[in-house]
Amino acid sequence: MPNLGATELLIVLVIVILIFGVGKLPQLGRGLGQSIREFRSSLAGDEAKEEEEEEAEEEKQEESAE
């Protein structure tokens, strides 16, 4: 794959702005970043740790509700 220069990146940015609009760009970036973090954590095996933490939080919420 050839390297992308400044001109190519500018063209891609203009196309993205035309498709999504300026207002949606922060949401698009946030969603992309979150997806990348989740992908990396699943590769690292952190998913099991996250599930345990979620279960512990659910138990705390149930105890506080009673």
PDB file as gemmi writes it, atoms N, CA and C in Angstrom:
CRYST1    1.000    1.000    1.000  90.00  90.00  90.00 P 1                      
ATOM      1  N   MET A   1       0.844  -1.164   0.000  1.00  0.00           N  
ATOM      2  CA  MET A   1       0.000   0.000   0.000  1.00  0.00           C  
ATOM      3  C   MET A   1       0.899   1.241   0.000  1.00  0.00           C  
ATOM      4  N   PRO A   2       0.676   2.126  -0.901  1.00  0.00           N  
ATOM      5  CA  PRO A   2       1.525   3.318  -0.952  1.00  0.00           C  
ATOM      6  C   PRO A   2       1.244   4.251   0.226  1.00  0.00           C  
ATOM      7  N   ASN A   3       2.225   5.052   0.540  1.00  0.00           N  
ATOM      8  CA  ASN A   3       2.075   6.025   1.628  1.00  0.00           C  
ATOM      9  C   ASN A   3       1.080   7.112   1.225  1.00  0.00           C  
ATOM     10  N   LEU A   4       0.294   7.543   2.193  1.00  0.00           N  
ATOM     11  CA  LEU A   4      -0.658   8.615   1.938  1.00  0.00           C  
ATOM     12  C   LEU A   4       0.012   9.962   2.201  1.00  0.00           C  
ATOM     13  N   GLY A   5      -0.081  10.842   1.243  1.00  0.00           N  
ATOM     14  CA  GLY A   5       0.487  12.182   1.392  1.00  0.00           C  
ATOM     15  C   GLY A   5      -0.549  13.143   1.928  1.00  0.00           C  
ATOM     16  N   ALA A   6      -0.148  14.380   2.048  1.00  0.00           N  
ATOM     17  CA  ALA A   6      -1.035  15.411   2.586  1.00  0.00           C  
ATOM     18  C   ALA A   6      -2.245  15.631   1.681  1.00  0.00           C  
ATOM     19  N   THR A   7      -2.039  15.582   0.374  1.00  0.00           N  
ATOM     20  CA  THR A   7      -3.139  15.805  -0.562  1.00  0.00           C  
ATOM     21  C   THR A   7      -4.192  14.711  -0.440  1.00  0.00           C  
ATOM     22  N   GLU A   8      -3.750  13.463  -0.347  1.00  0.00           N  
ATOM     23  CA  GLU A   8      -4.687  12.347  -0.232  1.00  0.00           C  
ATOM     24  C   GLU A   8      -5.473  12.417   1.076  1.00  0.00           C  
ATOM     25  N   LEU A   9      -4.787  12.756   2.169  1.00  0.00           N  
ATOM     26  CA  LEU A   9      -5.465  12.879   3.456  1.00  0.00           C  
ATOM     27  C   LEU A   9      -6.489  14.010   3.448  1.00  0.00           C  
ATOM     28  N   LEU A  10      -6.154  15.105   2.778  1.00  0.00           N  
ATOM     29  CA  LEU A  10      -7.085  16.220   2.664  1.00  0.00           C  
ATOM     30  C   LEU A  10      -8.329  15.824   1.878  1.00  0.00           C  
ATOM     31  N   ILE A  11      -8.146  15.072   0.806  1.00  0.00           N  
ATOM     32  CA  ILE A  11      -9.285  14.597   0.008  1.00  0.00           C  
ATOM     33  C   ILE A  11     -10.177  13.686   0.838  1.00  0.00           C  
ATOM     34  N   VAL A  12      -9.582  12.775   1.599  1.00  0.00           N  
ATOM     35  CA  VAL A  12     -10.355  11.870   2.457  1.00  0.00           C  
ATOM     36  C   VAL A  12     -11.119  12.658   3.507  1.00  0.00           C  
ATOM     37  N   LEU A  13     -10.496  13.651   4.102  1.00  0.00           N  
ATOM     38  CA  LEU A  13     -11.154  14.484   5.118  1.00  0.00           C  
ATOM     39  C   LEU A  13     -12.346  15.233   4.534  1.00  0.00           C  
ATOM     40  N   VAL A  14     -12.189  15.771   3.344  1.00  0.00           N  
ATOM     41  CA  VAL A  14     -13.294  16.482   2.698  1.00  0.00           C  
ATOM     42  C   VAL A  14     -14.451  15.538   2.415  1.00  0.00           C  
ATOM     43  N   ILE A  15     -14.152  14.339   1.959  1.00  0.00           N  
ATOM     44  CA  ILE A  15     -15.205  13.356   1.677  1.00  0.00           C  
ATOM     45  C   ILE A  15     -15.938  12.968   2.964  1.00  0.00           C  
ATOM     46  N   VAL A  16     -15.202  12.760   4.038  1.00  0.00           N  
ATOM     47  CA  VAL A  16     -15.818  12.407   5.322  1.00  0.00           C  
ATOM     48  C   VAL A  16     -16.717  13.533   5.809  1.00  0.00           C  
ATOM     49  N   ILE A  17     -16.263  14.769   5.678  1.00  0.00           N  
ATOM     50  CA  ILE A  17     -17.083  15.910   6.104  1.00  0.00           C  
ATOM     51  C   ILE A  17     -18.346  16.006   5.262  1.00  0.00           C  
ATOM     52  N   LEU A  18     -18.233  15.753   3.965  1.00  0.00           N  
ATOM     53  CA  LEU A  18     -19.410  15.797   3.099  1.00  0.00           C  
ATOM     54  C   LEU A  18     -20.416  14.707   3.450  1.00  0.00           C  
ATOM     55  N   ILE A  19     -19.932  13.542   3.804  1.00  0.00           N  
ATOM     56  CA  ILE A  19     -20.822  12.417   4.101  1.00  0.00           C  
ATOM     57  C   ILE A  19     -21.466  12.572   5.477  1.00  0.00           C  
ATOM     58  N   PHE A  20     -20.664  12.844   6.502  1.00  0.00           N  
ATOM     59  CA  PHE A  20     -21.164  12.845   7.875  1.00  0.00           C  
ATOM     60  C   PHE A  20     -21.531  14.231   8.396  1.00  0.00           C  
ATOM     61  N   GLY A  21     -20.964  15.268   7.847  1.00  0.00           N  
ATOM     62  CA  GLY A  21     -21.210  16.611   8.352  1.00  0.00           C  
ATOM     63  C   GLY A  21     -20.276  16.933   9.495  1.00  0.00           C  
ATOM     64  N   VAL A  22     -20.115  18.214   9.760  1.00  0.00           N  
ATOM     65  CA  VAL A  22     -19.182  18.669  10.781  1.00  0.00           C  
ATOM     66  C   VAL A  22     -19.651  18.284  12.183  1.00  0.00           C  
ATOM     67  N   GLY A  23     -20.957  18.295  12.416  1.00  0.00           N  
ATOM     68  CA  GLY A  23     -21.492  18.007  13.741  1.00  0.00           C  
ATOM     69  C   GLY A  23     -21.297  16.569  14.186  1.00  0.00           C  
ATOM     70  N   LYS A  24     -21.218  15.643  13.262  1.00  0.00           N  
ATOM     71  CA  LYS A  24     -21.090  14.227  13.605  1.00  0.00           C  
ATOM     72  C   LYS A  24     -19.647  13.768  13.774  1.00  0.00           C  
ATOM     73  N   LEU A  25     -18.682  14.589  13.395  1.00  0.00           N  
ATOM     74  CA  LEU A  25     -17.285  14.168  13.468  1.00  0.00           C  
ATOM     75  C   LEU A  25     -16.826  13.811  14.883  1.00  0.00           C  
ATOM     76  N   PRO A  26     -17.167  14.575  15.926  1.00  0.00           N  
ATOM     77  CA  PRO A  26     -16.743  14.162  17.272  1.00  0.00           C  
ATOM     78  C   PRO A  26     -17.336  12.813  17.692  1.00  0.00           C  
ATOM     79  N   GLN A  27     -18.590  12.579  17.354  1.00  0.00           N  
ATOM     80  CA  GLN A  27     -19.224  11.303  17.691  1.00  0.00           C  
ATOM     81  C   GLN A  27     -18.563  10.162  16.921  1.00  0.00           C  
ATOM     82  N   LEU A  28     -18.238  10.413  15.667  1.00  0.00           N  
ATOM     83  CA  LEU A  28     -17.584   9.399  14.842  1.00  0.00           C  
ATOM     84  C   LEU A  28     -16.214   9.051  15.418  1.00  0.00           C  
ATOM     85  N   GLY A  29     -15.452  10.072  15.798  1.00  0.00           N  
ATOM     86  CA  GLY A  29     -14.131   9.843  16.387  1.00  0.00           C  
ATOM     87  C   GLY A  29     -14.202   9.116  17.719  1.00  0.00           C  
ATOM     88  N   ARG A  30     -15.188   9.489  18.550  1.00  0.00           N  
ATOM     89  CA  ARG A  30     -15.358   8.845  19.850  1.00  0.00           C  
ATOM     90  C   ARG A  30     -15.705   7.359  19.677  1.00  0.00           C  
ATOM     91  N   GLY A  31     -16.603   7.075  18.749  1.00  0.00           N  
ATOM     92  CA  GLY A  31     -16.992   5.689  18.499  1.00  0.00           C  
ATOM     93  C   GLY A  31     -15.840   4.869  17.963  1.00  0.00           C  
ATOM     94  N   LEU A  32     -15.053   5.455  17.073  1.00  0.00           N  
ATOM     95  CA  LEU A  32     -13.899   4.759  16.522  1.00  0.00           C  
ATOM     96  C   LEU A  32     -12.867   4.471  17.608  1.00  0.00           C  
ATOM     97  N   GLY A  33     -12.608   5.464  18.465  1.00  0.00           N  
ATOM     98  CA  GLY A  33     -11.653   5.262  19.558  1.00  0.00           C  
ATOM     99  C   GLY A  33     -12.103   4.190  20.530  1.00  0.00           C  
ATOM    100  N   GLN A  34     -13.392   4.186  20.856  1.00  0.00           N  
ATOM    101  CA  GLN A  34     -13.919   3.179  21.774  1.00  0.00           C  
ATOM    102  C   GLN A  34     -13.819   1.785  21.153  1.00  0.00           C  
ATOM    103  N   SER A  35     -14.095   1.674  19.875  1.00  0.00           N  
ATOM    104  CA  SER A  35     -13.997   0.386  19.195  1.00  0.00           C  
ATOM    105  C   SER A  35     -12.567  -0.135  19.205  1.00  0.00           C  
ATOM    106  N   ILE A  36     -11.616   0.753  18.968  1.00  0.00           N  
ATOM    107  CA  ILE A  36     -10.215   0.341  18.968  1.00  0.00           C  
ATOM    108  C   ILE A  36      -9.790  -0.111  20.369  1.00  0.00           C  
ATOM    109  N   ARG A  37     -10.219   0.625  21.415  1.00  0.00           N  
ATOM    110  CA  ARG A  37      -9.879   0.224  22.792  1.00  0.00           C  
ATOM    111  C   ARG A  37     -10.463  -1.133  23.131  1.00  0.00           C  
ATOM    112  N   GLU A  38     -11.707  -1.374  22.755  1.00  0.00           N  
ATOM    113  CA  GLU A  38     -12.332  -2.665  23.038  1.00  0.00           C  
ATOM    114  C   GLU A  38     -11.633  -3.788  22.280  1.00  0.00           C  
ATOM    115  N   PHE A  39     -11.237  -3.532  21.051  1.00  0.00           N  
ATOM    116  CA  PHE A  39     -10.536  -4.539  20.260  1.00  0.00           C  
ATOM    117  C   PHE A  39      -9.199  -4.888  20.897  1.00  0.00           C  
ATOM    118  N   ARG A  40      -8.452  -3.868  21.300  1.00  0.00           N  
ATOM    119  CA  ARG A  40      -7.157  -4.112  21.926  1.00  0.00           C  
ATOM    120  C   ARG A  40      -7.302  -4.859  23.247  1.00  0.00           C  
ATOM    121  N   SER A  41      -8.302  -4.497  24.032  1.00  0.00           N  
ATOM    122  CA  SER A  41      -8.471  -5.179  25.321  1.00  0.00           C  
ATOM    123  C   SER A  41      -8.885  -6.628  25.120  1.00  0.00           C  
ATOM    124  N   SER A  42      -9.648  -6.909  24.089  1.00  0.00           N  
ATOM    125  CA  SER A  42     -10.036  -8.304  23.836  1.00  0.00           C  
ATOM    126  C   SER A  42      -8.843  -9.116  23.355  1.00  0.00           C  
ATOM    127  N   LEU A  43      -7.933  -8.484  22.623  1.00  0.00           N  
ATOM    128  CA  LEU A  43      -6.722  -9.187  22.201  1.00  0.00           C  
ATOM    129  C   LEU A  43      -5.808  -9.476  23.375  1.00  0.00           C  
ATOM    130  N   ALA A  44      -5.800  -8.568  24.332  1.00  0.00           N  
ATOM    131  CA  ALA A  44      -4.921  -8.723  25.488  1.00  0.00           C  
ATOM    132  C   ALA A  44      -5.503  -9.665  26.541  1.00  0.00           C  
ATOM    133  N   GLY A  45      -6.745 -10.078  26.390  1.00  0.00           N  
ATOM    134  CA  GLY A  45      -7.355 -10.974  27.356  1.00  0.00           C  
ATOM    135  C   GLY A  45      -7.931 -10.255  28.542  1.00  0.00           C  
ATOM    136  N   ASP A  46      -8.148  -8.973  28.447  1.00  0.00           N  
ATOM    137  CA  ASP A  46      -8.688  -8.194  29.546  1.00  0.00           C  
ATOM    138  C   ASP A  46     -10.200  -8.342  29.660  1.00  0.00           C  
ATOM    139  N   GLU A  47     -10.800  -9.025  28.716  1.00  0.00           N  
ATOM    140  CA  GLU A  47     -12.257  -9.149  28.707  1.00  0.00           C  
ATOM    141  C   GLU A  47     -12.754  -9.873  29.957  1.00  0.00           C  
ATOM    142  N   ALA A  48     -12.032 -10.907  30.387  1.00  0.00           N  
ATOM    143  CA  ALA A  48     -12.440 -11.647  31.572  1.00  0.00           C  
ATOM    144  C   ALA A  48     -12.397 -10.743  32.810  1.00  0.00           C  
ATOM    145  N   LYS A  49     -11.391  -9.892  32.886  1.00  0.00           N  
ATOM    146  CA  LYS A  49     -11.277  -8.969  34.013  1.00  0.00           C  
ATOM    147  C   LYS A  49     -12.428  -7.976  34.014  1.00  0.00           C  
ATOM    148  N   GLU A  50     -12.782  -7.474  32.831  1.00  0.00           N  
ATOM    149  CA  GLU A  50     -13.879  -6.522  32.731  1.00  0.00           C  
ATOM    150  C   GLU A  50     -15.198  -7.153  33.159  1.00  0.00           C  
ATOM    151  N   GLU A  51     -15.413  -8.409  32.776  1.00  0.00           N  
ATOM    152  CA  GLU A  51     -16.648  -9.103  33.155  1.00  0.00           C  
ATOM    153  C   GLU A  51     -16.729  -9.264  34.660  1.00  0.00           C  
ATOM    154  N   GLU A  52     -15.600  -9.586  35.297  1.00  0.00           N  
ATOM    155  CA  GLU A  52     -15.588  -9.740  36.747  1.00  0.00           C  
ATOM    156  C   GLU A  52     -15.889  -8.407  37.432  1.00  0.00           C  
ATOM    157  N   GLU A  53     -15.334  -7.337  36.907  1.00  0.00           N  
ATOM    158  CA  GLU A  53     -15.590  -6.021  37.480  1.00  0.00           C  
ATOM    159  C   GLU A  53     -17.059  -5.625  37.317  1.00  0.00           C  
ATOM    160  N   GLU A  54     -17.640  -5.940  36.173  1.00  0.00           N  
ATOM    161  CA  GLU A  54     -19.053  -5.628  35.944  1.00  0.00           C  
ATOM    162  C   GLU A  54     -19.940  -6.422  36.891  1.00  0.00           C  
ATOM    163  N   GLU A  55     -19.610  -7.689  37.113  1.00  0.00           N  
ATOM    164  CA  GLU A  55     -20.393  -8.509  38.036  1.00  0.00           C  
ATOM    165  C   GLU A  55     -20.291  -7.961  39.456  1.00  0.00           C  
ATOM    166  N   ALA A  56     -19.099  -7.526  39.843  1.00  0.00           N  
ATOM    167  CA  ALA A  56     -18.917  -6.969  41.180  1.00  0.00           C  
ATOM    168  C   ALA A  56     -19.724  -5.677  41.339  1.00  0.00           C  
ATOM    169  N   GLU A  57     -19.764  -4.845  40.305  1.00  0.00           N  
ATOM    170  CA  GLU A  57     -20.552  -3.622  40.366  1.00  0.00           C  
ATOM    171  C   GLU A  57     -22.044  -3.927  40.453  1.00  0.00           C  
ATOM    172  N   GLU A  58     -22.495  -4.929  39.725  1.00  0.00           N  
ATOM    173  CA  GLU A  58     -23.902  -5.311  39.780  1.00  0.00           C  
ATOM    174  C   GLU A  58     -24.275  -5.806  41.171  1.00  0.00           C  
ATOM    175  N   GLU A  59     -23.385  -6.569  41.794  1.00  0.00           N  
ATOM    176  CA  GLU A  59     -23.650  -7.061  43.142  1.00  0.00           C  
ATOM    177  C   GLU A  59     -23.735  -5.897  44.135  1.00  0.00           C  
ATOM    178  N   LYS A  60     -22.861  -4.918  43.978  1.00  0.00           N  
ATOM    179  CA  LYS A  60     -22.872  -3.750  44.864  1.00  0.00           C  
ATOM    180  C   LYS A  60     -24.180  -2.972  44.695  1.00  0.00           C  
ATOM    181  N   GLN A  61     -24.650  -2.857  43.460  1.00  0.00           N  
ATOM    182  CA  GLN A  61     -25.887  -2.139  43.206  1.00  0.00           C  
ATOM    183  C   GLN A  61     -27.086  -2.878  43.790  1.00  0.00           C  
ATOM    184  N   GLU A  62     -27.058  -4.190  43.712  1.00  0.00           N  
ATOM    185  CA  GLU A  62     -28.149  -4.993  44.275  1.00  0.00           C  
ATOM    186  C   GLU A  62     -28.172  -4.883  45.795  1.00  0.00           C  
ATOM    187  N   GLU A  63     -26.979  -4.877  46.403  1.00  0.00           N  
ATOM    188  CA  GLU A  63     -26.902  -4.766  47.861  1.00  0.00           C  
ATOM    189  C   GLU A  63     -27.365  -3.394  48.334  1.00  0.00           C  
ATOM    190  N   SER A  64     -27.033  -2.371  47.593  1.00  0.00           N  
ATOM    191  CA  SER A  64     -27.412  -1.023  48.003  1.00  0.00           C  
ATOM    192  C   SER A  64     -28.914  -0.775  47.768  1.00  0.00           C  
ATOM    193  N   ALA A  65     -29.513  -1.518  46.843  1.00  0.00           N  
ATOM    194  CA  ALA A  65     -30.943  -1.364  46.549  1.00  0.00           C  
ATOM    195  C   ALA A  65     -31.801  -2.008  47.645  1.00  0.00           C  
ATOM    196  N   GLU A  66     -31.224  -2.966  48.335  1.00  0.00           N  
ATOM    197  CA  GLU A  66     -31.999  -3.688  49.379  1.00  0.00           C  
ATOM    198  C   GLU A  66     -32.059  -2.953  50.656  1.00  0.00           C  
TER     199      GLU A  66                                                      
END                                                                             
